[in-house]
Amino acid sequence: MSELRAGDTPANRGLDAWSVALFALALVALFAGMGMRAPWPADEPRFAQIAREMVESGQWLFPTRGGEYYPDKPPVFMWLVAACYQLLGSLKLAFLLPSALAGLGTAALVFDLGRRLWSTRVATLAVLALVFTPQFLLQAKAAQIDALVCFWITLGCYGLIRHFVLGPSWRWYGVAFVAMALGIMTKGVGFLPVLMLIPLAIWRREVSADATGRVWSARAWWGLALLLLTLACWLVPMLLTVQAEGTAELEAYRNNILFRQTAQRYANAWGHIRPWHYFLSQGIPVVWLPLVLLLVPQWRMLGQLSRQDARARVLLGWVALVVLFFSLSSGKREVYIFPALPMLSLVVAATWDRVEMAGRGGWTAGLLRLVVLLLGAALLGLGAWLLVSPGELVAKAREYGEALQSMAWPFMVLGAVVFAAVALTWRRGLFQQLAWVSVLCWVFVALWIWPLMDPHRTPRNVMDALEQKVPASTEVGLIEFKEQLLLFTHRPLTHFSYLAPVQAQERNAWQWMKEAPASRGIVVPDGLKLSCFNMGRSQRLDNAHRRDWLWLDASAMRESCELPETSRRYHYAPQRMDILE
């Protein structure tokens, strides 16, 4: 058992000055850019708007989007965004904060786990691996659910390892199951740490620090009890309210959130359909590119580590089970496997530690440095192309044409930053060098490129045009709308169910306009085939998100329209119009 105790390796010294400075810059990169951009599609406007409505209405139990129940995701992430908004008073600051804090928490857990399982050196390498893997900071700097669910899952794994490997510690065992419950209340897949019990059981004699076997005692049942008790804090009030009010909409919310978005979505996915090998053949090589380039050339060292060290075997086994779990579902996205990245980074760090101690990492390091230099060259080339021949590239990216024209110099400077970072850290270790390049690029992107892109990623221009062209006394309805229109509105809006088919929305909108045709109109995107309105009589407002947005007033109404099967109207009246100013 001595080989499994923390502190075996000789590299258990403290952080050097370069690592301390790098960690400080990584912290800056996590929070850089907050307050400098608005929520961007596809998901950020939705969660920001839901959080806004929670604060405005005081109703937090059932998330709403424009007054309509939002049944696709559990509420914890939206609760945290809403709490930050209520605390700070600025949605532009608040909407990115939970993900950044979750990223910071995940990195801290990885560092502490690496230090306890192996050494401070391995812990440092693991955090650096997270920092230079693009998916980590990409999610930590986005207002999406995935960074938070990754934190809960990492905390669950941390708690199980503290108990089964470094324990016994029943306190951390309990924390693991509470974290799983919070993960389930965030995205539904928060139970993934329980898969770690499989490799822990298989290699329990090799990996456990407790020779008496007490970590597997009958007391383990109360972990499940804690999970259920934590879930009950949300489920019981929600289910009791649904039962008490008994409305069809609340029952639909309950059924969707409990069944359709969980087991049914996994077993019979309706979107992002990919072949079974997608994660192995396409997903992992893209989103975990640096780690793949590290591990594939060092597969012998990885195999040696797995054979000799049960700790690495457990972590790698869990990562494999997570990838297998999501591969069995027909619906696949790269973010699904994101929660496995922190544990994989620990295995990568332990492997690279052995590689460097054996003096064998030269050509692997050279390969990765070449990739970074090619990235810098590509950015320089892209910037030069935009500077010399902007028309050719802009024609291929019409949505961001104006933004791209203004980013010639930022791209060239960013490419120069990559080369400068590589040169300044040439004598540092590979992980430090890659992490320096990563954090410098992210700081640069957040402080310069984000503000340049922001006007082109929001519908502010559309809603401003609406105010200029439509009298303030006119009531406005929406068909086939995007959540960002709600975020940027300067007046109350009516819509006819975001979840309803376009035909049902159109029929409800026609009936609504018929009641007061002189003082009502609707905003629609172009390209819709409407039977109740004459699109030829529309007025163009402006373009946003690759579509023209049009205004239809009473003159565009046809003489008749079929009645909708169900009458649906939702009214949203914002309390503040300047939350993103």
C-alpha positions in Angstrom: 0.0 0.0 0.0 2.9 2.4 0.4 3.0 3.2 -3.3 -0.5 4.5 -3.1 0.0 7.0 -0.4 0.2 10.7 -1.2 3.7 12.2 -1.1 5.5 9.2 -2.7 7.0 11.3 -5.5 9.9 13.6 -4.8 8.3 16.6 -6.5 6.1 17.5 -3.5 7.5 21.0 -3.1 5.6 24.3 -3.3 4.7 26.3 -6.3 7.5 28.2 -8.1 7.1 31.9 -8.9 6.2 31.3 -12.5 3.4 28.9 -11.5 2.0 31.4 -8.9 2.0 34.2 -11.6 0.4 31.9 -14.1 -2.4 30.9 -11.6 -3.0 34.6 -10.9 -3.3 35.4 -14.6 -5.6 32.4 -15.1 -7.8 33.8 -12.4 -7.8 37.1 -14.3 -8.7 35.3 -17.5 -11.7 33.6 -15.8 -13.3 36.9 -14.8 -11.9 39.1 -17.6 -14.6 40.6 -19.9 -17.5 40.5 -17.4 -19.7 43.5 -17.9 -18.2 44.1 -21.4 -20.7 42.1 -23.4 -24.3 41.0 -23.4 -25.6 37.4 -23.4 -25.0 35.7 -26.7 -27.0 33.0 -28.5 -27.8 30.2 -28.4 -28.3 29.6 -24.6 -27.1 32.7 -22.7 -30.0 35.0 -23.5 -32.4 32.3 -22.4 -30.9 31.7 -19.0 -30.3 35.5 -18.4 -33.9 36.3 -19.3 -35.2 33.5 -17.0 -33.1 34.8 -14.2 -34.3 38.3 -14.8 -37.9 37.2 -14.6 -37.3 35.4 -11.4 -36.0 38.6 -9.8 -38.8 40.7 -11.3 -41.6 38.4 -10.4 -40.3 36.9 -7.1 -41.4 33.5 -8.4 -38.4 31.2 -8.4 -39.9 27.7 -8.2 -41.0 27.5 -11.8 -38.6 29.2 -14.3 -40.4 31.3 -17.0 -39.5 32.7 -20.4 -41.6 35.6 -21.3 -44.2 34.5 -18.7 -44.3 30.9 -20.1 -43.0 28.0 -18.1 -39.5 26.9 -19.2 -39.4 23.1 -18.9 -36.2 22.1 -20.5 -33.7 22.3 -17.6 -33.8 22.1 -13.8 -33.6 25.5 -12.1 -30.3 25.6 -10.1 -28.2 27.4 -12.7 -30.9 30.0 -13.2 -31.3 30.4 -9.5 -27.6 31.3 -9.2 -27.7 33.8 -12.1 -30.8 35.3 -10.5 -29.1 35.5 -7.1 -26.1 37.2 -8.6 -28.4 39.6 -10.4 -30.2 40.4 -7.3 -27.0 40.9 -5.4 -25.1 43.0 -8.0 -28.0 44.8 -9.6 -26.5 44.3 -13.0 -27.5 41.5 -15.3 -24.5 42.2 -17.6 -22.2 41.4 -14.7 -24.2 38.7 -13.1 -25.0 36.3 -16.0 -21.3 35.2 -16.4 -20.5 35.0 -12.7 -21.8 31.5 -11.8 -19.8 29.8 -14.6 -16.6 31.6 -13.7 -17.0 30.7 -10.0 -17.8 27.1 -11.0 -14.6 27.0 -13.1 -12.6 28.3 -10.3 -14.1 25.8 -7.9 -13.4 22.9 -10.3 -9.7 24.0 -10.7 -9.4 24.2 -6.9 -10.8 20.7 -6.4 -8.5 19.3 -9.1 -5.5 20.9 -7.5 -6.3 19.6 -4.0 -7.0 16.1 -5.3 -3.8 16.0 -7.3 -1.8 17.2 -4.3 -3.4 14.5 -2.0 -3.2 11.7 -4.5 0.2 12.4 -5.8 2.1 15.6 -5.3 2.0 19.4 -5.6 3.8 19.1 -8.9 1.1 16.7 -10.3 -1.6 19.0 -8.9 0.0 22.0 -10.7 0.3 20.1 -14.0 -3.3 19.0 -13.7 -4.6 22.6 -13.3 -2.3 23.8 -16.2 -3.8 21.0 -18.3 -7.3 22.3 -17.6 -6.2 25.8 -18.4 -4.7 25.0 -21.8 -7.5 22.7 -22.9 -9.8 25.0 -24.8 -13.1 23.4 -23.6 -12.5 24.3 -20.0 -12.1 28.1 -20.2 -14.6 28.2 -23.1 -17.3 26.8 -20.7 -16.1 28.7 -17.7 -16.5 32.0 -19.6 -19.9 31.2 -21.0 -23.3 31.5 -19.3 -24.2 27.9 -19.9 -25.1 25.2 -17.5 -22.1 22.9 -18.3 -19.5 24.6 -16.2 -21.7 24.4 -13.1 -22.7 20.8 -13.6 -19.0 20.0 -14.2 -18.3 21.5 -10.8 -20.9 19.5 -9.0 -19.7 16.3 -10.7 -16.1 17.1 -9.9 -17.1 17.7 -6.3 -18.9 14.4 -6.3 -15.8 12.6 -7.5 -13.7 14.5 -5.1 -15.9 13.4 -2.2 -15.9 9.7 -3.2 -12.1 9.7 -3.6 -11.6 11.4 -0.2 -13.6 8.6 1.3 -12.7 5.5 -0.6 -9.1 6.2 -1.5 -7.8 8.7 1.1 -10.4 7.9 3.9 -12.5 6.7 5.4 -14.2 10.0 5.5 -18.0 9.7 5.8 -18.3 13.5 5.8 -16.9 13.7 2.3 -18.9 10.7 1.3 -22.0 12.6 2.2 -20.8 15.7 0.4 -20.4 13.6 -2.7 -24.1 12.6 -2.8 -25.3 16.1 -2.0 -23.2 17.3 -4.9 -24.7 14.7 -7.1 -28.2 15.9 -6.2 -27.3 19.5 -6.9 -25.9 18.3 -10.2 -29.1 16.5 -11.1 -31.0 19.7 -10.2 -28.7 21.6 -12.6 -28.7 19.4 -15.7 -29.9 15.9 -14.8 -26.6 14.1 -15.4 -25.2 15.0 -12.0 -25.4 11.4 -10.9 -22.3 10.6 -13.0 -19.9 10.3 -10.0 -21.8 7.2 -8.9 -20.2 5.4 -11.9 -16.9 5.8 -10.1 -18.1 3.2 -7.6 -17.5 0.6 -10.3 -13.7 1.0 -10.7 -13.5 1.7 -6.9 -15.1 -1.7 -6.2 -13.1 -3.5 -8.8 -9.7 -2.3 -7.5 -10.8 -1.7 -3.9 -7.9 -3.8 -2.4 -5.3 -1.8 -4.3 -6.7 1.6 -4.0 -8.2 1.9 -0.6 -6.1 3.4 2.2 -8.3 1.6 4.8 -7.2 -2.0 5.1 -10.2 -2.8 7.3 -12.7 -2.3 4.6 -14.8 0.2 6.6 -15.2 2.4 3.6 -17.6 -0.2 2.2 -19.6 -0.7 5.4 -23.4 -0.8 5.6 -23.5 2.9 6.5 -23.1 3.6 2.8 -26.9 3.6 2.3 -27.2 7.0 3.8 -25.5 8.5 0.8 -28.5 7.7 -1.3 -30.7 9.1 1.5 -28.8 12.4 1.4 -29.2 12.6 -2.3 -32.9 12.0 -2.2 -33.3 14.5 0.7 -31.5 17.2 -1.2 -33.6 16.5 -4.3 -36.7 16.7 -2.2 -35.9 20.3 -1.3 -36.8 21.2 -4.9 -39.1 18.3 -6.0 -41.5 18.3 -3.1 -42.5 22.0 -3.3 -42.7 21.7 -7.1 -44.8 18.6 -7.1 -47.1 19.8 -4.4 -47.7 23.1 -6.3 -48.5 21.2 -9.5 -50.9 19.0 -7.6 -52.6 21.9 -5.8 -53.1 24.1 -8.9 -53.6 21.3 -11.3 -53.3 23.3 -14.5 -52.4 21.7 -17.8 -49.3 23.9 -18.2 -47.9 23.0 -14.8 -48.6 19.3 -15.4 -46.8 19.6 -18.7 -43.9 21.3 -17.0 -43.7 18.5 -14.4 -43.8 15.7 -17.0 -41.3 17.4 -19.3 -38.7 18.2 -16.6 -39.0 14.8 -14.9 -39.3 12.4 -17.9 -39.0 13.9 -21.4 -35.8 15.8 -20.7 -34.1 13.0 -18.8 -34.7 9.3 -19.5 -36.7 9.9 -22.7 -34.1 12.3 -24.1 -31.3 9.8 -23.4 -33.1 6.7 -24.7 -34.8 8.4 -27.7 -32.9 11.6 -28.5 -34.5 14.0 -31.0 -31.5 16.2 -31.7 -27.8 16.2 -32.3 -27.9 12.6 -33.7 -24.4 11.2 -34.1 -22.9 7.7 -34.7 -21.8 5.7 -31.7 -18.1 6.5 -32.2 -18.6 10.2 -32.5 -16.9 11.1 -29.2 -13.8 9.0 -30.1 -13.5 9.9 -33.7 -14.5 13.5 -33.7 -15.5 15.0 -30.4 -12.5 14.2 -28.2 -9.8 14.9 -30.9 -11.3 18.4 -31.3 -12.3 19.7 -27.8 -9.5 17.9 -25.9 -6.9 18.3 -28.7 -3.8 19.2 -26.5 -4.5 16.3 -24.2 -4.9 13.9 -27.1 -1.6 15.0 -28.6 0.0 14.5 -25.2 -1.4 11.0 -24.4 -1.3 9.3 -27.8 2.5 9.6 -28.2 3.0 8.6 -24.6 0.6 5.7 -24.6 3.3 3.4 -23.2 3.8 5.6 -20.2 0.1 5.9 -19.7 -0.2 2.1 -19.8 2.6 1.8 -17.3 0.9 4.3 -15.0 -2.4 2.4 -15.3 -0.8 -0.9 -14.5 1.2 0.3 -11.5 -1.0 2.9 -10.0 -4.6 2.0 -9.0 -5.5 5.7 -8.4 -4.9 6.5 -12.1 -6.7 3.3 -13.1 -9.8 4.4 -11.1 -9.9 7.9 -12.6 -9.2 6.7 -16.2 -11.8 4.0 -15.7 -14.4 6.5 -14.7 -13.6 8.8 -17.6 -14.1 5.8 -19.9 -17.4 5.0 -18.3 -18.6 8.5 -18.8 -17.7 8.5 -22.5 -19.3 5.1 -22.9 -22.5 6.3 -21.1 -23.0 9.2 -23.5 -21.9 7.1 -26.5 -24.8 4.7 -25.9 -27.3 7.5 -26.5 -27.9 8.6 -30.1 -27.9 12.3 -29.2 -24.3 13.6 -28.7 -22.7 16.9 -28.1 -19.1 17.7 -27.1 -20.3 19.4 -23.9 -21.8 16.1 -22.7 -18.3 14.7 -21.9 -17.0 18.0 -20.5 -17.5 16.8 -16.8 -14.9 14.0 -17.5 -12.2 16.6 -18.3 -11.1 17.4 -14.7 -10.4 13.7 -13.8 -8.7 13.2 -17.1 -6.5 16.2 -16.5 -5.2 14.4 -13.3 -4.3 11.3 -15.2 -2.6 13.4 -17.9 -0.6 15.2 -15.2 0.5 12.0 -13.5 1.5 10.6 -16.9 3.5 13.7 -17.9 5.2 13.8 -14.5 6.6 10.3 -15.2 7.5 11.3 -18.8 9.5 14.3 -17.6 11.2 12.3 -14.8 12.2 9.7 -17.4 13.4 12.5 -19.8 11.2 11.2 -22.6 8.9 14.1 -23.5 11.1 15.9 -26.0 9.4 15.2 -29.3 5.9 15.3 -27.8 6.7 18.8 -26.5 8.1 19.8 -29.9 4.9 18.6 -31.6 2.7 20.7 -29.3 4.9 23.7 -29.6 4.6 23.4 -33.4 0.8 23.3 -33.2 0.9 26.5 -31.1 3.2 28.2 -33.5 0.9 27.2 -36.4 -2.0 28.7 -34.5 -0.2 31.9 -34.2 0.7 31.9 -37.9 -3.0 31.2 -38.7 -4.1 34.2 -36.7 -1.5 36.4 -38.3 -2.5 35.2 -41.7 -6.3 35.6 -41.0 -5.7 39.2 -39.8 -3.5 40.0 -42.9 -6.2 38.5 -45.2 -8.9 40.7 -43.6 -6.6 43.7 -43.9 -5.7 43.1 -47.6 -8.8 41.4 -49.1 -11.6 41.7 -46.6 -14.3 41.2 -49.2 -13.4 37.6 -50.0 -13.6 36.4 -46.4 -16.5 38.5 -45.4 -18.6 37.1 -48.2 -18.2 33.6 -46.6 -19.2 34.9 -43.2 -22.0 37.3 -43.9 -23.4 37.3 -40.4 -20.3 38.9 -38.9 -19.1 40.7 -42.0 -18.8 44.1 -40.4 -17.3 42.7 -37.2 -14.7 40.7 -39.2 -13.6 43.8 -41.1 -12.9 45.5 -37.8 -10.9 42.5 -36.5 -8.0 42.5 -38.9 -5.6 44.1 -36.4 -6.9 42.3 -33.3 -6.3 38.9 -35.1 -2.8 40.0 -36.1 -2.0 41.3 -32.6 -3.4 38.0 -31.1 -1.1 36.0 -33.4 1.8 38.2 -32.3 0.8 37.5 -28.7 1.0 33.8 -29.3 4.5 34.0 -30.7 5.6 36.3 -27.9 4.2 34.0 -25.2 6.0 31.0 -26.8 9.3 33.0 -27.0 9.1 34.3 -23.4 8.4 30.9 -22.0 10.6 28.8 -24.2 12.7 27.6 -21.3 9.8 26.8 -19.1 8.1 23.4 -19.0 5.6 22.5 -21.8 2.5 22.7 -19.5 3.5 26.1 -18.3 4.2 27.3 -21.8 0.8 26.1 -23.2 -1.0 27.5 -20.2 0.6 31.0 -20.6 -0.4 31.0 -24.3 -3.9 30.0 -23.4 -4.6 32.5 -20.6 -3.0 35.4 -22.5 -5.2 34.7 -25.5 -8.3 34.5 -23.4 -7.5 37.8 -21.6 -6.9 39.4 -25.0 -10.2 37.9 -26.5 -12.3 38.9 -23.5 -11.0 42.5 -23.3 -10.7 43.3 -27.0 -12.5 40.9 -29.3 -15.6 40.4 -27.2 -16.5 44.1 -27.2 -16.0 44.2 -31.0 -18.2 41.2 -31.5 -21.0 42.3 -29.1 -23.0 44.5 -31.4 -23.1 41.7 -33.9 -24.3 39.0 -31.5 -27.3 40.8 -30.1 -30.6 42.1 -31.6 -30.2 45.6 -30.0 -30.4 47.1 -33.5 -33.7 45.4 -34.2 -35.4 46.5 -31.0 -34.0 50.0 -31.4 -35.5 50.1 -35.0 -38.8 48.9 -33.6 -38.9 51.9 -31.2 -38.1 54.3 -34.1 -40.6 53.0 -36.5 -43.5 51.9 -34.3 -45.4 54.4 -32.0 -44.9 53.7 -28.2 -48.6 53.3 -27.8 -48.7 50.3 -30.2 -48.8 46.8 -28.6 -46.2 44.4 -30.0 -46.5 40.7 -30.4 -43.9 38.1 -31.4 -44.0 35.0 -33.6 -41.1 32.5 -33.7 -39.0 34.8 -31.6 -35.7 34.5 -29.8 -35.2 35.1 -26.1 -32.8 37.9 -26.8 -35.7 40.0 -28.1 -37.1 39.9 -24.6 -33.8 41.0 -23.1 -33.5 44.0 -25.3 -37.1 45.2 -25.4 -38.0 48.7 -24.5 -41.7 48.0 -24.1 -44.1 45.2 -23.0 -44.4 42.2 -25.4 -47.0 39.5 -26.0 -46.2 36.1 -27.5 -48.1 33.0 -28.2 -46.0 30.2 -26.7 -42.4 29.8 -27.6 -43.0 26.0 -27.5 -46.0 26.0 -29.9 -45.7 25.3 -33.7 -45.5 28.4 -35.9 -49.0 27.7 -37.3 -50.5 27.8 -33.8 -48.6 31.0 -32.9 -49.7 32.6 -36.1 -53.4 31.8 -35.5 -53.3 33.1 -32.0 -51.5 36.3 -33.1 -54.1 36.9 -35.8 -56.9 36.6 -33.2 -55.0 38.9 -30.8 -54.5 41.6 -33.5 -58.2 41.3 -34.6 -59.3 42.5 -31.2 -57.5 45.9 -31.7 -56.1 46.0 -35.2 -55.3 49.8 -35.2 -53.0 49.5 -32.1 -51.4 46.1 -32.4 -48.7 44.5 -34.6 -46.2 41.6 -34.6 -42.5 41.1 -35.1 -41.5 38.1 -37.2 -38.4 36.7 -38.8 -38.2 36.5 -42.5 -38.6 33.2 -44.3 -41.8 32.2 -42.5 -44.7 30.8 -44.6 -47.7 32.4 -43.0 -51.3 31.8 -44.1 -53.0 34.5 -41.9 -50.7 37.4 -42.9 -49.4 38.8 -46.1 -45.6 38.9 -45.8 -45.4 41.1 -48.9 -46.8 43.9 -46.8 -44.2 43.7 -44.1 -41.7 46.4 -43.1 -38.1 45.5 -42.5 -36.8 46.5 -39.1 -33.1 45.3 -39.2 -31.0 42.1 -39.4 -29.8 40.0 -36.5 -28.7 36.4 -36.0 -28.6 35.8 -39.8 -32.3 36.8 -40.3 -34.2 40.0 -41.2 -36.8 40.9 -38.7 -40.1 42.3 -40.0 -43.0 44.3 -38.7 -46.5 43.3 -39.6 -49.4 45.7 -38.9 -53.1 45.5 -39.6 -52.6 46.0 -43.3 -50.8 42.7 -43.5 -53.7 40.7 -41.9 -55.7 38.5 -44.2 -59.5 38.7 -44.1 -59.8 35.4 -42.2 -57.8 32.9 -40.3 -58.5 29.5 -38.8 -59.1 29.5 -35.0 -56.3 28.0 -33.0 -57.0 24.7 -31.2 -55.8 26.2 -28.0 -55.8 29.9 -27.1 -52.3 30.9 -25.8 -51.1 34.3 -24.9 -48.2 35.3 -22.6 -47.5 38.9 -21.7 -44.1 40.1 -20.5 -43.7 43.6 -19.1 -40.1 44.3 -18.1 -39.6 46.3 -14.9 -36.3 47.8 -16.2 -35.5 48.6 -19.8 -31.8 49.3 -19.4 -30.4 46.1 -17.7 -27.8 45.5 -20.4 -26.7 49.1 -20.9 
